[in-house]
Amino acid sequence: MSASLEVLSIGINRRMLLSGLVLGIGLPGAGQGADEPAKYGGDGMPHGLQDSPKTFVSIAPDGIVSILIHRSEMGQGVRTSLPKVLADELEADWQRVRVVQAPGDEEKFGNQDTDGSRSMRHWFEPMRRCGASARMMLEQAAADHWRVPLDQVQAKYHEVVHRPSGRKLGYGALARAAAQLEVPLGTKLKLKDAKDFRYIGKLDTHLVDAEGIVTGKAQYGIDTRLPGQLYAVIARPPVLGGKLKSFDAAEALKVPGVLKVFALAGTPPPSEFQPIGGVVVVAKDSWAAMKARGLLKIEWDDGEHAGYDSAAYRRELEDSVRKPGGKEVRNDGDAYAALAKAAKKITADYYVPHLAHATLEPPAATARISDGRCEVWAAVQSPQAARERVAKRLNLDFSKVTVNVTLLGGGFGRKSKPDFVVEAALVSQEMQGAPVKLTWTREDDIQHDYYHAACAQHIEAGLDGSGKVSAWLHRAAEPTIVSIFAPDPKQLAAFELGLGLSNLPFDIANVRFENPAATAHARIGWLRSVNNIQHAFATQSFVAEMALAAGKDHRDFLLELIGPARQVSPPKIGDGWNHGESPQRYPVDTGRLRRVIEVATREARWGRKLPAGQGLGLAAHYSFVTYMAVVAQVSVSAKGELSVPRIDVAVDCGPVINPDRVRSQVEGACVMGLSQALYSEITFKNGRVEQSNYHDFEIARLSAAPKRIVVHLLPAASYDTPLGGVGEPAVGPIAPALMNAIHAATGKRIRQLPLRDQLSAKT
């Protein structure tokens, strides 16, 4: 049995008002008293940070170190990267480390929301402190055992050495005594010098889950098997806010293995993370449940959104952004007056459609209720939210709900919304507590998702006689994610505006942003990179259009727009959110933005002559407190067929903790951004989603992927530099870089996504 380092936690542990809005966003000051100073970063998230080794580390007598990981693994490598940070400070032999997944318990482990590109950004320092504390406790235990001064002993690669005599004790022999010691605090804590790092910042392609994933032994949410387990699927209302009028289950109940068919009450909009209701089929196997569901005769009351037509909605959004007005969200100088006096005026409109998450593993959860307790196994990004919603819906005390976090077969933000977990718990309750696995089919996933918001944007710019930009006017209309939390909000929230829109870091005297009203007719949810997808597309495409109008090279024009290297306070450019980070610690550094542009264009050999039908496109973007620049090379055949020979991405995310994982996430973001740019689109007719599977909600196949993706990691000055995010920032600039490259190759300007057949169209 291990000697566990587990008593009191020394990390910050405070209760916050946990609304769905705060859950995934971490607004500075949320849940704090008027006189309480604002808290930022991990400290500003619900339940803050923890850093005690008595929570995260245990050491067995044989020396095996178990490190608990409290974040969710969905392909980003967090189950490897964060434990390696702790193991480095602990001076542990990685071959003798085991990683253990924590259940949902933010009171004990601190914030567990795996979203917002925050896991390493928020937890790098706490995990270092945790490892260093454990190391120092082992050293103290050895000094006490040998009765020697503490400064004579040193932890070194899974042992503590007495330097004068050369005596050694392994971690296993010291663990029990170390666990009885107090955790070093404050100035007593000694972190390693960066030059002594074993794992931090080192290139290492090994993942703790790699073997299990490759051999098929890894357990995802959909793989859960319990004794006596039943299986369930749900027929859900096809229109937002729709209700069940009646159903006939006679034919469904004839399917062998079907046990029960019943109605599940939904939550009318705004439904937050609660189920939308429907008709449940429970069977002895998933195939019988799905077969029976197809035989149900259901009559729905589609409600007020029955007429939702995304094509008509697009026209509505486009009409609204072409007219002055809407909520003023930033106003520097006088953009209207400057436009009226401009020597040349450029105008363009851009559109991005609804998008689905379409994770490889669709939502799935297994629930079991016994002795007044509910236990859940699920692929969730926010286990705390799942616990709270299950407890509330089942009317159980929070302590009576356990959420076991499995591997996620993709998340992208979808699995931070635990509606599917609540569904599983409710079905188990209906089946007298029997274990039930609730599975969403691919069709369920595509047609009942929390969709990325459709967006129309209108931009006007004025150039003076020398081609310098004198004015920028930008309107964006899109349904807000707040619509799943509050009744009928029509404007974007501050955090959505700060996702690449109002926080434009350009050196322009007259800047104005307006946000016309937009009604949500579908469940809106955050998707990887969130509003940066549409905002980066419009802004960076328009920069290329302005450069052409000014007769200047795109790269040179963009650098001129950004202006000289300077640090800009986010609130001064319309961003009071700044990804939940301190504006003092995380100013917008235009020098870093310039640098990634310079590196990406240099490595892609910007300006070189290419064969006919080929072109280079540039885009740069600041998001999740990280700086990204992308140069895409495209080739367009005479028939309009597109291929992407190469994409160069320059990344400045501050200190790089796990280079291989950073590269992998950027590469994945390139493919996802390419999918959005070329293929993916969700459309609605009569309130219903028209797509149903990968055949009509397309993502990039292997043949369409870039032939080569080259990621250039810019080094930070030191590990004291604040970390940026990695998982999401590269998605946004991919589409505009591709569309700018297409223009360079063909002269055709693409202003709406996805590309689809626009290259082969006659106009």
N, C-alpha and C positions, 0 to 999 in steps of 0.2 A: 504493500500500500504506500502511496506517495506521501511524503511530508509536504503538505500543501502550505504555500506562503499565502495564508488567507485569514486575515482578521479585519481590521478597519481600513477603509479606502482613504487615501489622502487627496484624491482629486476633488474637483468642484462637483457638488451634488445638490442642485436646487430644482425645485418644481417650477415649471412654467405652465402657463395656460396653454394647453395643447389643442388648438383648433386645427382643422385640416389645412388652413391657409398657412399657419406657422410651421406645420409639420415638415413640409419640404422646402421651406424658403429661409427660415431663420432671420426674420426681420430684426435689425438692431433695436433693442429696447422693448421688444414684444414681451408682455407679461411682467414688466418691471415697474416699480413704483415711480412716481413723478420725480422724486429726489434721488433715485438710484441711477448711477452712471450707466451709460450704454455699454453693453457687452457685445463683443464681436467674435467672429470666427467660431470655433467649436464651443467656446464659452457662451456664445449667443444662441446656440441651438437648444432645443428642449432637452433638459437634463444634463446639459454641459458635457464636461470631460471627466474622466477618471484616469489615474495613473499609478495606482498601487500595485506592486508585484504580488501582493496578497490576494488580489483579484484575478490577475492575468497569468500568473506563473505557478506551476507546481513542479517539483523535482522528486523523482522516485529514488529509492535507495540504490538502484543500479545506474543512476546518473541520467536517466532519460528525462529530458526537460519537455514538459507539456506547456505550450503557449496557447492561450485561449484567444480566438479571433471573434470579434463581436460585430463585424461588418459582413455583408452578404457578397458571396462570390458569384459573379455572372459573366466571367470571362475576362475581367480586367486584371486578375491576378492578385487581388487584395489578400487572399488567404496565404499568399507567399510573401508579398512585399512588406506588409505590416509586421508579421512575425519575425522577418529577417532584421528589421530595424531593432526590435527588442533583443533578438539574439545577438546582434552585433554589440550592443552596449553590455549585454550580459557576458560577453566573451564565451559564448557557447559554441560547441562543435555542431554545425548544422546537421550533420549526419545523425546526431543523437537528439534531435529536436522533433517533436510531434506537434501537429497543429490540431486543436480541438475547437469545433464550432460552438459558439455560445447560443443559448436560447434567447428569446426576446425578454430583456429585463433592463430597461434603461436606468432604473434606480441603482442598480448594481454596476452596470458596465458603462454608463454614459450614453450619449446619443448614438443610435444605431441606424439612422436613416442613410442608406447607401444611395445617395443621389447628389446632384449638384457638383460633381467632380470634387468632392470634399474629403474622401477617406484619408488619403495621405496628407492633404493640406492641413486638415485639422488634427490628425492623430500622429504625425511624425514626432513632434516634440513630446507628447505624453508617453508614447511608446519608448522613446529614448530614455526618458526619466524613469519609466518602469524598469527597463533593463538595467540601467545604471544603479538603481536602488537595490535590486536583487543582487547584482554583482558586489556591491559594497557590504551588503548583509552577509554574503558568503565569506568575504574577506574578514569581516569582523568575527564571524564564527571561528574561522581558522586561527586568527590571532588569539582569541580566547582559549582555544584548544591547546595551542602551543605555548600560551602565556608569554607572548612576545609583543612588542609594540606594533600597532596597526601599520605604520609606515614601512615595516619590513616585509609585508606580505603583498602579493599581487595576483589577481585572477588572470589566468592565461589559458585560453583554449580549453575550457571545461575542467580546469584544475586551479587550485590556489597554491601558489608557490611561496615558501619562505626563502627569500633571496639569500640571506647569509649562509644557510645550511643546505639549501637545495631540497629540503623536505617538501613533499607534495601531498595534497588531499583532494580527492575528486569531489565534484559537486554533490554526488549522491551521499557521500559520507558526511557532508556538512549541512545538508538541507534541513534536517529536523532542528538542529540548533539555530540555524539562520532564521527559520520561521518564527522563532520565539522573540526575535529582536525587533526593535522599533524601526520603522521605515525612515531612512534619512530624508530630511526635509530641507527646502530652501538652499541656503548657502553651503550646507553640509554635503549637498549632492554634487558629485564630480562626474561630468560627462567626458567621454573619450575625445581625444583630439582627432580631427578628421583624417589626419595622416595615418592613424591606426585602425581605420575602419577595415573590417574584413568583408562585409557584405554590402554596406550602404554605398551606392554609387558604382558598384562593380557590375560588369556584364555577366549575367548568369541566366541561362535560358531554362533552368530547372524550375518546374512548378510542382508544388506539393500534390496537386490533383492530376498531374499529367498522366501518370500510369493508369489510374482509375478511369480517366476519360478515354484514353486510347484503347483500353481493354474492355470497355463497356461495364466496368464494375462501379463506376461513380454513380451515386444516387441523387437523382434530381427529384423535384417535387412530384412529377408524374410517375416516378418509379416506386412510390411508397406501397408496401404490402403489409397488412396486418392480419392476424388470425380472424377469420369470420368476416372479412371485409366485404362490403357491398359497393356497388358502383352506381353513379348517378350522372345524368345530364339534364339540362333545363332548356325548355323552349321559352325564349324571352320575348318581350314586346319588341316588335321590329322598329318602332318609332319612339323617339325620346318622349317620356311621359305617358306612353301608351299603357292601357289597362286591359286586364283580362275580362271579357264579357261572359264567355262560356267555353266549355271544352267537352269533348266526347272522347273517352279513353277506351271504349269497348274493344276496338281492334288492337290497340296497343297492349291491352292486358292479355290478349291471346298469344303474344310472343313468348315462347318458352324462356323461363328465367326471370321474367318481369315480376316484381313483388308488389309494387305500389305506384300509383300515379296520383299526384295531389297538386293543389295550387299553392304557390309560394307568394306571400304578400310582398309587394315592392315598396320602395320609398319614392314618392313623387319628387320631381325636380324642385329645388336643388338636392340631389340624392347623395352628394358627397361620395363616400366610399361604401355606401350601403347597396345591397342588391336591388335591381330594378324589377324583380319579381318574375312571374311566369308559371309554367307548368313543369313539375319535376317528375322524372321517370327514374325509379330505383329498380335495379336488377342485380342478378348474381354475377353478371359480367358486363363490361362496357359495351360490347357489341350488341347485346340484347337491349340495353338501355337506348342506344342510338337508333337501332332498328325500330323500336317501339315509338320513340319520339317522332319518327317520320310518319307514323300512322295516326298520330293525334289529329283530331279535327278541332281547330281552335278558332274562335271569333274574338278579334281584338277591337277595342275602342282606341283608335290611334291618337285621339286628342288634338291639342292645338298645333302640333308640329307636323300634322299629316300632310300638309302641302309643301313641306320643305323641299325645294329644288335647288341644288347647289349651283346650277348654271344661272338661274335667276338671281340667286343670292350673290353670285360673283358680280353680276351687273349692278346690283344694289350697292355693293361695296365700292365698285369702281366709280359709280355716280357720286357717292358721298365724298371720295377723296379728291375728286376733280373740282369740288366747290370749296371756296373759303369757309372756314368755320371748324367746328369740332372743338374739343377741349384743348386749350393751350397747355403744352407740357414743357416747352422751353422757348424762350424768346430773348435772344441776344441782339442788340442793335435794332434795326428796322429792316427786316428782310423784304417786305413788300415794297418799301420805298427804294431800296437798293436794286431790286429787280426791275422796277420801272425805269431806272436810270442806266441799266446795264447796256454795254455796247453789243452784247450778244446774249441771248437767252436760250437755255436748253431745257427741254421738258421731256419726261418719260414716265410711263406707267408700268408697274410690275405686278405679277400675280403668282401666288403660291397656293396650291390646293390643300384640302384636308389630307392628312397622312395617318396611316395606322402603324402601330408598333411592329406587328407581325413577327414577334419573337419566335425562334425556332421551336422552343417549348411553349405551347399555349398555356394559359393559366390552369392550374390544377392544385387541389388541396385535399388533404385527408383529415377528417375530424372524428374524434371518439369522445363520448361523454360517459363518465362512470363515477359513481359516488359523489355526485355534485361537482365534478371537475370536468373541464373540457380540455383535451389535448389535441393540438393541431400539428400536422407536418405539411410544410408548404414552402414553395420557392417565392419568398417575399423580400422586397427591398426595405420594408419598414415593419419589422416584427412588433414594435411597440404599437403602431397603429392597428395592426391585426389583433393584438391582444385586447386593446381598448374597445374596438368595434364589436368583437365577438362577445366580450363581457357585457357590453351594453345591450346587445340584441338578445342575448340569452338570459339577461337579468341575473348575471353571476357576479360575485365579487371578483375584482381584477386579479386577486391572488389565486383564484381558482382556475385561471386560464393559462395554459402553457403553449407557447409557439416554438416549435422546433424548426430551425432554418435549414433547408436543404440547399444544394447547389441550384443555381438558376440557369436554365438553358436560354439565356438572354433575358434582359430586363428592359433597358432603354427608358425607364420611367414607368412602364405599364405596371410592374409588380410592386410599385410603391402604393398602389391603390388596392386594398385588400378585400374588395367586394366578393371575389371568388372564395376567399377564406370564410367569410361570414356565411355565404351560401352553403358551404360544406358543413359548417357547424349547425345550421338550421335543419339541414336534411338529416344529420345524425340525430338531432333532437326529435324529429318526426319519427325516426326509426328506433325509438326508445334507447338511444345512446349507442347503437351499433356503429362500428367503424365504417365510414362511408368515404369513398374517394369521389370527389366531384371533379369532372373533367370538362374543359371547354374544348370543343373541336376547333379545327382551323377556321371553319365557317363562323362559329360563335365568336372567335377571336377577332376576325376581320369585321364582322357585322355588328358587334356590340362593344367596341373598344372605347377608350377615352381618346378622342382623336386630336391630333395636332390641328391647330386653328388655321383655317383658310385666311388668306390675307391679301388685300389690295393696297398698293402704295402708289403715290403720286409724288414726284420730285421735280422741283424747278431750281435752276441755278442761273446766276448771272455772272458773266465774264466782263472784265474791263477791257480797255483797248490793248493791253499787253497779254491778255489771255489768263489773267489771274482771277480766281473766283472771288466775287464780291458779295454774293448772297447764296444762301441755301434754304429752300423751303421744302418741307417734307411732311406729307400726311400719310398716316397708316390707319386702316380700319380692319379690325379682326376681332372675333369673339374672344373674351377673356376667360382664363381658367377659373377666375373667381366665380364664374357662373355655376360651378358645381357645388359651391359653398354658400352662395347668397342668391336671393331672388332677383333675377333679371338685371344684373349689372351690365352696362353697355360700354364702358371705357376700360382700357388696359390699366392694370395695377402698376404701382411704381416699379416693382421688380420686373415686370414684363417690359416696361419702357426702357429699363436699364439693361436689357438683353440685346444690345447692339443697335438701339434706335436713338433715343434722346441723348445718350452719352457719346455722341459723335466727337472724336478727338481732333478734329481738323482745325487749322488755324485760319478761321474765316470770321470776319467781323460781324456779319449779319446772318444769324441762324435762327430759324423758327421751325418748331415741330407742333403739329396739330393731330389730334386723335378723334376722328369722327366716331359717332356711336355705331355699335354693331351688336345685334341680338344673337345669342347662341341658340342654335337649333339641334345641337348634338352635344354629347358629353365631351367636354374639352379637357385634355390632360397633358402634362408635360411629356415631351418626347426628347430624346437625346439631343442636346444643344438648344432645345426649346425655341423661343422666339428669334434667336440668332439665325435660324435657318432662313426665314424670310427677310429679316432686316439686313443681314450680310449680303444676301443675294441682290437686293435692290441697291443698297449703298455702293457696293463694290462694282456692280455692273454700271451704275451711273457714273462712277469715277472714270471708267474706261470711255464712256460716251463723251464725257466732258473733255477728256484728254484729246480725243479725236477732233472735237469741235474747236479746241484751242490750237490744234496743229502741233501737239507735243507728244513725246514718248510717254507711254502710260506709266512706266515706273518713275520717270523723272517728275511727271505731273503729280503722282500720288505722294511722293516724298515732299514736293512743294506744298501740297495741301496739308500734310501733317505738320509741316513747319519745323523749326529748330527743336533740338532735344530739350525737353523741359518736363517737369513733373506737375501734373494738373490735378487739383482736388476734384474728385468725382462730383460732389454737389455743385461745383461751379459749371459743370457741363450737363446738368440736368439729371444726375444719378445720385439720389439719396440712399440707395440700397447698396450698391457696390458688392453684390454677391454676399452680403452679410459681413463683409470685412471692413476693418478700420480704414477710413480714408487717409489717415496719417501713415499707417503702415503699408497700405496698398494704394498709393496714388496712381493715376494713369501716367505711365512713363513713355512719352512719345519717342524718346531715344531708343527704347527697347523695341518699339513698333518699327521704327526706321531700320533698326539692325536686322530684324528677321526678314524684312523686305530685301535688304541688301544681300543677305546671305542666300536666300532662296533664288533670287535672280542671278546672282553670280554662279551658283552651283548648276543652275539650269541653262547657263550660257545665254542669258537674255540678250536679244538683239541679233542673234546669229541668223543667217539666211537659211530658210527651210524650203524643201521642195513644194511645189504647187499642191494645194489642198491640205497643207499642214500649217499649224499656228501655235503660238504660245499665248497663254492667258494668265493674268496675275490677279490675285486678291489677297488682302491682308485684313485681319480682324482681331480685336481685343475682346475676349470673353472669359469668364470664370478666372479672372485675374491672371490670364496667360495671353501671350502674344504669339500669333500664328501668321505665317505668310505662305501662300501656295502658288506655285507655278505649274500649270497643267499644259502638257503638249498633246494636241489632238491631230488626228488625220481623218479627213473626210473624202470619201470616194466620189466619183462622178455621179453615182446613184444616191448620194446622200448617206452612205453608210459610215458610221462613226467608230473609230477606235482610239484608245488612249495609250500611246506608247510609254508615257512616263509622267509621273507627278513628283515634284519636289516640294517638301514641306519643311520650313524652318520653324523651330519651336523654341520659345523662351518661356519656360514654366518655372524659372527659379532653379533651385538645386534639383538635380535628377537623382532620385533615390534608387530606382531600378530601371536602368537604361533599356533593357530588353522589353519590359512591360510598357514603357512609354512609347517605344517604337511600335509595338504590337497594337496599342490602342489607337495610335495615329493612323496606322495602316488600315485598321478596321473602320475608323471614321472616314477615311478616303473612300472605301467601298460603299459605306452607307450613304455618304454624301453624293456619290455617283448614282446610286439607286434613286435617290430623291430627285436628282437633276434630270435623269434620263427616262425614268419609267413610272415611278410610284405616284398614285393618285387615288383618293377616295372621293366618290361622287354620290349624291343623294337624288332620289326621285320619289315623289310621294312620301317623303319622310324616311325612306328606306335606303340603306347602303346598297349600291348596285354591284359591288365587288364581293367575292365570297372566298377566294383562295389565291394561291400564288399564280394561278394562270391568268387572272385578271387584275390582281394587285401585285404588280411585278416588282421584283427586286433583281439586282444585277446577278447574272449567272457568271460562272467562271470565265466564259469566253469574252464577257464584256468588261471584266476587271482590268485595271491598269496593268500593262505588261511589267512595269517596274515602278515601285514606290520607294523613293529615297527620302529618309527622314534625317534632318540635320538638327542635332541637339546643341543648343547654345549653352555653354557652361555658365554657371553663376559664380559670382565673386567669392562666395563662401557659403557654408551651410547655415549661416546666420541669416541669409537672405530669405524672406518669406516665400513659401511655396505657392505655386499656382495650381490650377486644375489641369487634368490631362484627358480624361475620358471623352469630354464633349467639345472642347474648343476647335478641333480640326474639322468638325462637320460643316459648320457655317460657311467657311470660305471656299469649299470645294465647288459648289454649283456656280458661283460667279466666276471662279477661275476657269472652269470648263466652258462656260458660255462666252467669256471674253476670248478664249482660245478659238472657239468656233467662229467668232466674228473675224479674228485675225486670219483664219484659214479660208473663210468663204465670203466674208463681207456681210453675212447675215446676222442681224442682231436678234437674240432670243430674250424676250422679256417676260415670258410666262413659263412656269414649270408644270409638268415635266416636258422634256424636249420631244419625246415620242417621234412623230413623223414631220416635225416642222422643217427639217432639212430637206425633205423630199417634196414639200408643198411648193406650189408655183409662186406664191406670194411671200 
